[in-house]
């Protein structure tokens, strides 16, 4: 009897573990969005899905962040001027205190940013966010006319104070969550 319970427990744990760590290629969006490329980002339990139209210089993205509580914000950004936070052109999302989702653009100009809403250096359309299956998903289309198919990316998460983002942690995964993304080939390691 004990052996049967133990075997069942091990099998159940393996099943749960494998379904939780499902590769991004197998992910099905509730909204029936289909993306041709995806990357499991190396930090902060995040994933990026995208469709890149090289001729039109547009990229349709879905940024997924698993497991945030309702008192956390998430962001994904392209940094046209270098690696890291300063200069990043961010899309930010969080679940507001009234239960609705907020998604907006925020250029990052200093380390003291409070992620204030503002226009980015490139057009963004179709910006929405959802909270589904214990993850925040940001959808957007970016028009990257002046950038190559290889871009610097930054992703982040941090706490909220009411309905306002506040500073993320200054250590661990929070300072490692950047890299280069080749829109034709996928995630590249950070230098």
Protein Blocks (a to p, Z undefined) as FASTA:
>chain_A
ZZmmmmmmmmmmmmmmmmmmgcfklpccfklpacfbdcddfehhiacdddddfknopacd
ddddehiafkbccdddddfkbgcjeopacddddddfkopacddddddfbfkbghiacddf
bdcehiacddeehiacdddddddfkbcfbdcddddddddehjaccdddfehjllmmgcdd
dfknopcddZZ
